[in-house]
């Protein structure tokens, strides 16, 4: 299987071996954006089989993928909220 994990790459999220392309990234393009697997493979310059393996992994580990998505959204929201707060006025 071409799906791997490494804590030093993408924070340990599942990805296509030899790349920094995450399973969630591929799934988002196909599932959420409605792009065809062939188009995603072409755009990311990866074999079509890697797209299908990513999708297979995504669905085989759907609970884990959804938890990673929730964690990512929470982290993004925390950063967004902290970066949008006005600075304390200087006295």
Backbone as CSV, one residue per row, in Angstrom:
resi,resn,N_x,N_y,N_z,CA_x,CA_y,CA_z,C_x,C_y,C_z
1,UNK,0.847,-1.181,0.000,0.000,0.000,0.000,0.886,1.235,0.000
2,UNK,0.458,2.241,-0.699,1.260,3.453,-0.813,0.897,4.503,0.241
3,UNK,0.043,4.165,1.204,-0.322,5.098,2.268,0.582,4.838,3.468
4,UNK,1.147,5.910,3.999,2.078,5.792,5.111,1.820,6.901,6.120
5,UNK,2.471,6.779,7.265,2.410,7.801,8.310,3.812,8.025,8.839
6,UNK,4.088,9.257,9.148,5.382,9.626,9.714,5.148,10.901,10.514
7,UNK,5.462,10.876,11.795,5.212,12.033,12.661,5.907,13.299,12.169
8,UNK,6.963,13.146,11.394,7.707,14.304,10.898,7.116,14.904,9.624
9,UNK,6.117,14.245,9.046,5.504,14.729,7.808,4.001,14.836,8.021
10,UNK,3.456,16.011,7.787,2.024,16.292,7.952,1.511,15.945,9.346
11,UNK,2.378,16.066,10.324,1.963,15.796,11.695,1.514,14.373,11.938
12,UNK,1.969,13.460,11.101,1.616,12.054,11.266,0.337,11.633,10.575
13,UNK,-0.295,12.559,9.855,-1.513,12.186,9.137,-1.168,11.231,7.992
14,UNK,-2.115,10.355,7.637,-1.864,9.440,6.525,-1.635,10.218,5.227
15,UNK,-0.659,9.748,4.476,-0.295,10.419,3.224,0.196,9.402,2.214
16,UNK,0.311,9.836,0.989,0.853,8.987,-0.070,2.357,8.911,0.125
17,UNK,2.876,7.704,0.208,4.296,7.478,0.447,5.142,8.224,-0.584
18,UNK,6.191,8.878,-0.100,7.102,9.599,-0.981,6.626,10.990,-1.344
19,UNK,5.499,11.412,-0.777,4.959,12.743,-1.056,4.525,13.399,0.248
20,UNK,4.099,14.636,0.135,3.470,15.343,1.250,1.978,15.519,0.957
21,UNK,1.435,14.637,0.148,0.018,14.698,-0.223,-0.767,13.814,0.732
22,UNK,-1.596,14.453,1.546,-2.374,13.733,2.542,-3.607,13.066,1.969
23,UNK,-4.000,11.990,2.621,-5.223,11.281,2.252,-6.412,12.244,2.292
24,UNK,-6.474,13.069,3.343,-7.588,14.021,3.459,-7.570,15.035,2.324
25,UNK,-6.396,15.402,1.865,-6.275,16.356,0.763,-6.884,15.768,-0.519
26,UNK,-6.539,14.526,-0.794,-7.083,13.851,-1.979,-8.600,13.693,-1.840
27,UNK,-9.043,13.239,-0.672,-10.474,13.032,-0.443,-11.242,14.338,-0.591
28,UNK,-10.696,15.436,-0.095,-11.373,16.729,-0.204,-11.580,17.121,-1.658
29,UNK,-10.588,16.876,-2.475,-10.717,17.231,-3.887,-11.765,16.377,-4.591
30,UNK,-11.773,15.089,-4.287,-12.705,14.188,-4.979,-14.105,14.267,-4.366
31,UNK,-14.176,14.139,-3.047,-15.469,14.053,-2.375,-16.117,15.428,-2.228
32,UNK,-15.380,16.379,-1.670,-15.959,17.687,-1.385,-16.048,18.582,-2.622
33,UNK,-15.029,18.536,-3.459,-14.993,19.423,-4.622,-15.554,18.789,-5.883
34,UNK,-15.781,17.483,-5.853,-16.382,16.811,-7.005,-15.465,16.632,-8.200
35,UNK,-14.163,16.741,-7.965,-13.227,16.525,-9.068,-13.104,15.025,-9.337
36,UNK,-12.876,14.682,-10.566,-12.718,13.267,-10.898,-11.368,12.776,-10.382
37,UNK,-11.279,11.493,-10.029,-9.988,10.942,-9.611,-8.892,11.161,-10.658
38,UNK,-9.244,11.036,-11.927,-8.243,11.232,-12.985,-7.727,12.673,-12.993
39,UNK,-8.621,13.633,-12.799,-8.204,15.031,-12.767,-7.304,15.293,-11.558
40,UNK,-7.661,14.752,-10.405,-6.852,14.937,-9.194,-5.465,14.335,-9.405
41,UNK,-5.406,13.148,-9.974,-4.112,12.513,-10.245,-3.272,13.389,-11.165
42,UNK,-3.903,13.935,-12.183,-3.187,14.791,-13.129,-2.711,16.076,-12.455
43,UNK,-3.576,16.717,-11.683,-3.221,17.971,-11.028,-2.121,17.789,-9.982
44,UNK,-2.149,16.671,-9.269,-1.156,16.430,-8.225,0.068,15.679,-8.735
45,UNK,0.027,15.301,-10.002,1.124,14.577,-10.645,1.454,13.284,-9.891
46,UNK,0.400,12.517,-9.640,0.545,11.213,-8.983,-0.197,10.173,-9.804
47,UNK,0.147,8.902,-9.640,-0.575,7.856,-10.368,-2.038,7.789,-9.912
48,UNK,-2.916,7.449,-10.819,-4.335,7.306,-10.516,-4.557,6.279,-9.407
49,UNK,-3.716,5.252,-9.373,-3.849,4.237,-8.318,-3.652,4.846,-6.931
50,UNK,-2.788,5.866,-6.814,-2.593,6.524,-5.518,-3.850,7.280,-5.079
51,UNK,-4.551,7.846,-6.027,-5.816,8.527,-5.700,-6.814,7.508,-5.166
52,UNK,-6.950,6.389,-5.858,-7.906,5.367,-5.410,-7.483,4.734,-4.087
53,UNK,-6.193,4.544,-3.871,-5.736,4.016,-2.577,-6.020,5.015,-1.460
54,UNK,-5.846,6.292,-1.749,-6.153,7.321,-0.760,-7.636,7.306,-0.403
55,UNK,-8.479,7.205,-1.409,-9.923,7.164,-1.171,-10.314,5.891,-0.422
56,UNK,-9.689,4.796,-0.772,-9.961,3.533,-0.088,-9.568,3.637,1.381
57,UNK,-8.398,4.214,1.641,-7.940,4.398,3.020,-8.899,5.327,3.761
58,UNK,-9.301,6.400,3.120,-10.212,7.368,3.727,-11.493,6.684,4.190
59,UNK,-12.106,5.910,3.320,-13.368,5.250,3.670,-13.175,4.097,4.651
60,UNK,-12.048,3.425,4.584,-11.775,2.329,5.521,-11.502,2.848,6.929
61,UNK,-11.112,4.111,7.035,-10.786,4.734,8.324,-11.595,6.027,8.504
62,UNK,-12.853,5.978,8.132,-13.683,7.184,8.084,-13.784,7.886,9.437
63,UNK,-13.907,7.139,10.529,-13.996,7.778,11.843,-12.716,8.537,12.174
64,UNK,-11.578,7.934,11.888,-10.292,8.594,12.114,-10.167,9.849,11.242
65,UNK,-10.585,9.754,9.991,-10.488,10.890,9.075,-11.372,12.034,9.545
66,UNK,-12.559,11.718,10.006,-13.474,12.758,10.500,-12.923,13.407,11.765
67,UNK,-12.290,12.617,12.621,-11.678,13.177,13.832,-10.525,14.107,13.458
68,UNK,-9.703,13.712,12.498,-8.619,14.577,12.037,-9.176,15.874,11.455
69,UNK,-10.274,15.781,10.721,-10.909,16.977,10.160,-11.409,17.893,11.276
70,UNK,-12.033,17.327,12.305,-12.504,18.134,13.443,-11.338,18.801,14.162
71,UNK,-10.269,18.057,14.389,-9.090,18.621,15.049,-8.494,19.756,14.226
72,UNK,-8.421,19.561,12.926,-7.874,20.578,12.035,-8.750,21.832,12.049
73,UNK,-10.058,21.656,12.003,-10.971,22.795,12.032,-10.866,23.538,13.361
74,UNK,-10.756,22.809,14.466,-10.623,23.434,15.782,-9.332,24.236,15.877
75,UNK,-8.244,23.661,15.407,-6.961,24.359,15.435,-7.014,25.615,14.572
76,UNK,-7.615,25.511,13.410,-7.741,26.665,12.518,-8.570,27.754,13.190
77,UNK,-9.652,27.367,13.830,-10.516,28.338,14.500,-9.787,29.033,15.646
78,UNK,-8.998,28.276,16.415,-8.231,28.877,17.510,-7.228,29.901,16.974
79,UNK,-6.549,29.564,15.907,-5.577,30.482,15.316,-6.302,31.704,14.766
80,UNK,-7.404,31.479,14.104,-8.179,32.582,13.525,-8.659,33.538,14.611
81,UNK,-9.199,32.995,15.678,-9.696,33.832,16.766,-8.575,34.618,17.436
82,UNK,-7.451,33.984,17.658,-6.356,34.683,18.331,-5.717,35.735,17.422
83,UNK,-5.727,35.512,16.137,-5.099,36.476,15.230,-6.026,37.651,14.925
84,UNK,-7.324,37.516,15.179,-8.267,38.589,14.883,-8.549,39.493,16.075
85,UNK,-8.018,39.151,17.236,-8.244,39.970,18.414,-7.424,41.256,18.298
86,UNK,-8.059,42.380,18.635,-7.296,43.638,18.568,-6.211,43.659,19.638
87,UNK,-5.139,44.321,19.316,-4.041,44.436,20.268,-4.472,45.340,21.413
88,UNK,-3.867,45.114,22.569,-4.133,45.936,23.744,-3.642,47.356,23.449
89,UNK,-4.431,48.355,23.809,-3.969,49.728,23.591,-2.770,50.054,24.479
90,UNK,-1.875,50.819,23.965,-0.688,51.219,24.700,-1.073,52.384,25.583
91,UNK,-0.725,52.321,26.851,-1.078,53.384,27.813,0.039,54.372,27.958
